[in-house]
Amino acid sequence: MSLFSRLTLPCGAMIPNRIAKAAMEENMADDDHAPSAGLLRLYQAWAEGEAGLIITGNVMVDARAMTGPGGVVLEDDCHLDRFRAWSHAARSRGAGVWMQINHPGRQMPAALGQETLAPSAIALDLGKQSSRFRMPREMTEHDIAQVERRFVATARLAERAGFTGVEIHAAHGYLLSQFLSPLSNRRHDRWGGSLENRARLLLDIVRGVRAAVAPGFAVAVKLNSADFQRGGFSPEDARAVVEMLAPLGVDLVELSGGSYEAPAMMGAGRDEHTLAREAYFLEFAREIAAVAQMPLMVTGGIRRREVAQKVIDSGIAMAGIGTALAIEPGLPRNWRLGRPDVPTLKPITWKNKPLAATAHMAAVKYQLTRLSRQRRTAPGVWPVWALIVSQADAGRRARRYRRWMERRAARAGHEGMTMPRKTDRHLDAGP
């Protein structure tokens, strides 16, 4: 099977090749937290690069719960025209385009000034950086039900906006991943304890989304192959959850791993010159493929054509690429033309793994920002400089976000809204 073979999903949708642009958090929303002109230019570049599947960075299902400042939010149809422009740009060369939908749970920066929710009141342990995140409040049954309805509502809106699918983010330590992990989920009700209970919210969301969208609209799940923390979500748990997802109409499961506490998804500290350390979740994926009834995708560290081909030869349906496509958006086209491109950032071998992961993310965002301005990327950027630039931008965007939330609150108060705001009234009506 070639990297450039077509893939037909269980829903009937066709992906033109086996290379996926994996989700990367851009933080490029406009003043309304809708897609900006720069974001559209970035996705046009990936479309022209000929990836078969383009998965967006985080789109938040709740404006009060953000993975970072400058994030895109889709909770109503107020700015749906801008989302249509986004999907149009990404689909312009025939790629499948999926919106990744997410809720951060306890992984929401304290600088955003919002209440933090999680399955249990357990704070992130990031050593000296722990103060960047608040102690979360344990979610009530009402909170959980509202989150479920929000995921379904955002998926519906994504379909209306012209996206060809959604990817439900249940990895990397975000809310649904927090429910899955016994380290962050210490509940004693029907949402905690056994794996079946811990997976309940994810499974209910998948059922709700599948029922709410058209049969040909793709529904995917991003899942950790492992948390890489002792006592956390294990490869055996991942296998079991994939089996639970099988009868629910899931079109693809993307396998990754790690969280903010154990950032395995960043590959921090790995030997950048060792082929075997690319596609570093492939071993887990092979084990899960034995029980999977839907196509699988592996993301994490792929930057060479021969490694991407190795993923496909292993029986995995798609190779997901993030960082390499941030450096060279035309990578799939270049590989198809026979060019041996191997896009690489400066390696980061800092002992502080959470800080190294943050610096890696900053270096990636540095490339995305340059692409959004139609400038050449700068893979040789020093990680420290990228981190300084990123932190300055995050501070500015956090202040803008807090002002935006204050205006929303003031507008709601001015209109005399004693009931929940419009979005919540709609959600409380059920999917």
SULUR-V287783 format. One record per backbone hydrogen bond with DSSP energy under -0.5 kcal/mol. CO is the residue of the C=O (numbers start at 1). NH is the residue of the N-H. E is the energy in kcal/mol with one decimal. If there is no record, write none. Layout:
BEGIN
CO;NH;E, CO;NH;E
END
This chain:
BEGIN
2;5;-1.7, 3;18;-3.1, 7;9;-0.6, 7;15;-3.4, 9;12;-2.1, 13;9;-3.1, 15;7;-2.6, 18;20;-0.6, 18;319;-2.7, 19;52;-1.7, 19;53;-1.5, 20;22;-0.9, 20;321;-2.9, 21;55;-2.4, 24;26;-0.6, 28;36;-0.8, 30;33;-2.1, 33;73;-3.0, 34;30;-3.0, 36;40;-1.8, 37;41;-2.0, 38;42;-2.0, 39;43;-2.1, 40;44;-1.9, 41;45;-1.8, 42;46;-1.6, 43;47;-2.3, 44;48;-2.4, 45;49;-1.0, 46;51;-1.0, 47;50;-1.5, 49;333;-1.7, 52;16;-0.5, 52;96;-2.5, 53;21;-3.4, 53;55;-0.5, 54;56;-0.5, 54;98;-2.3, 58;72;-0.7, 59;102;-2.1, 60;74;-2.3, 62;65;-2.0, 68;71;-0.9, 70;29;-2.5, 72;60;-2.9, 77;80;-1.3, 79;82;-1.2, 79;83;-1.2, 80;84;-2.3, 81;85;-1.9, 82;86;-1.7, 83;87;-2.6, 84;88;-2.3, 85;89;-2.1, 86;90;-2.2, 87;91;-2.1, 88;92;-0.5, 89;92;-0.9, 91;94;-2.1, 96;54;-3.0, 97;164;-2.5, 97;165;-1.0, 98;56;-2.6, 98;100;-0.6, 99;101;-0.6, 99;167;-2.5, 100;59;-1.9, 101;169;-2.2, 102;61;-1.8, 103;175;-2.1, 104;107;-2.0, 106;108;-0.9, 108;134;-0.6, 109;112;-1.6, 110;113;-2.0, 116;137;-3.2, 118;139;-2.3, 120;122;-2.3, 124;126;-0.8, 126;129;-1.9, 127;130;-1.7, 129;132;-1.9, 130;133;-1.9, 132;110;-3.4, 137;118;-1.8, 140;144;-2.3, 141;145;-2.4, 142;146;-2.4, 143;147;-2.2, 144;148;-2.1, 145;149;-2.1, 146;150;-2.3, 147;151;-2.3, 148;152;-1.8, 149;153;-2.7, 150;154;-2.6, 151;155;-2.1, 152;156;-2.2, 153;157;-2.1, 154;158;-2.4, 155;159;-2.0, 156;160;-2.1, 157;161;-1.8, 158;163;-2.1, 159;162;-1.5, 164;218;-2.3, 165;99;-2.3, 166;168;-0.5, 166;220;-2.6, 167;101;-2.4, 167;169;-0.6, 168;170;-0.8, 168;222;-2.7, 170;224;-0.8, 171;174;-1.8, 174;178;-2.6, 175;179;-2.0, 176;180;-1.5, 177;181;-1.5, 181;184;-0.6, 181;185;-1.7, 184;120;-0.6, 184;186;-0.6, 189;192;-1.7, 192;194;-0.9, 194;198;-2.5, 195;199;-2.2, 197;200;-1.1, 199;203;-2.6, 200;204;-2.7, 201;205;-2.4, 202;206;-2.5, 203;207;-2.4, 204;208;-2.5, 205;209;-2.9, 206;210;-2.7, 207;211;-2.0, 208;212;-1.2, 209;212;-0.5, 209;213;-1.4, 214;217;-1.8, 218;166;-2.1, 219;251;-3.2, 219;252;-0.7, 220;168;-2.9, 221;223;-0.6, 221;254;-2.7, 222;170;-2.3, 223;256;-2.2, 226;258;-1.9, 229;232;-2.4, 233;227;-2.5, 234;238;-2.4, 235;239;-2.3, 236;240;-1.9, 237;241;-2.6, 238;242;-2.4, 239;243;-1.9, 240;244;-1.9, 241;245;-2.1, 242;246;-1.1, 243;247;-0.5, 245;248;-2.0, 245;250;-0.7, 246;249;-0.8, 251;295;-0.6, 252;221;-1.9, 253;255;-0.5, 253;297;-2.2, 254;223;-3.1, 254;256;-0.5, 255;299;-1.8, 256;225;-3.4, 257;265;-0.5, 262;259;-1.3, 262;264;-2.9, 263;266;-1.5, 263;268;-0.7, 264;267;-1.2, 267;270;-2.0, 270;272;-0.8, 271;274;-1.6, 273;275;-0.7, 274;277;-1.6, 275;278;-1.9, 279;282;-2.2, 281;285;-2.2, 282;286;-2.3, 283;287;-1.2, 284;288;-2.2, 285;289;-2.6, 286;290;-0.7, 287;290;-0.7, 288;291;-1.8, 288;292;-1.4, 295;253;-2.0, 296;317;-0.9, 296;318;-1.7, 297;255;-3.3, 298;320;-3.0, 300;280;-1.3, 304;308;-2.3, 305;309;-2.8, 306;310;-1.6, 307;311;-1.9, 308;312;-1.7, 309;313;-2.8, 310;314;-1.2, 311;316;-1.6, 312;315;-1.7, 318;298;-1.9, 318;320;-0.6, 319;20;-2.5, 320;300;-0.8, 321;22;-2.3, 322;325;-1.0, 322;326;-1.3, 323;326;-0.6, 323;327;-1.6, 324;328;-2.5, 328;331;-1.7, 330;334;-2.6, 331;335;-2.8, 332;336;-2.4, 333;337;-1.8, 334;339;-2.7, 335;338;-1.6, 339;341;-0.5, 347;349;-0.5, 348;269;-1.4, 351;353;-1.2, 352;356;-2.6, 353;357;-2.7, 354;358;-2.1, 355;359;-2.4, 356;360;-2.4, 357;361;-2.5, 358;362;-2.1, 359;363;-2.4, 360;364;-2.2, 361;365;-2.7, 362;366;-2.0, 363;367;-1.3, 364;368;-2.1, 365;369;-2.7, 366;370;-1.7, 367;371;-2.4, 368;372;-2.4, 369;373;-1.0, 370;373;-0.6, 370;375;-2.9, 371;374;-1.9, 378;381;-1.9, 379;346;-1.0, 382;386;-2.5, 383;387;-2.4, 384;388;-2.2, 385;389;-2.6, 386;390;-2.6, 387;391;-2.7, 388;392;-2.2, 389;393;-2.3, 390;394;-2.8, 391;395;-2.3, 392;396;-2.0, 393;397;-2.7, 394;398;-2.5, 395;399;-1.9, 396;400;-1.9, 397;401;-2.6, 398;402;-2.5, 399;403;-1.9, 400;404;-2.2, 401;405;-2.5, 402;406;-2.1, 403;407;-2.3, 404;408;-2.1, 405;409;-2.3, 406;410;-2.6, 407;411;-2.7, 408;412;-2.3, 409;413;-2.3, 410;414;-2.6, 411;415;-1.9, 412;417;-2.2, 413;416;-1.3, 416;418;-1.4, 421;424;-0.6, 421;425;-2.2, 422;426;-2.5, 423;427;-2.4, 424;428;-2.9, 425;429;-0.7, 426;429;-0.9, 427;430;-2.2
END
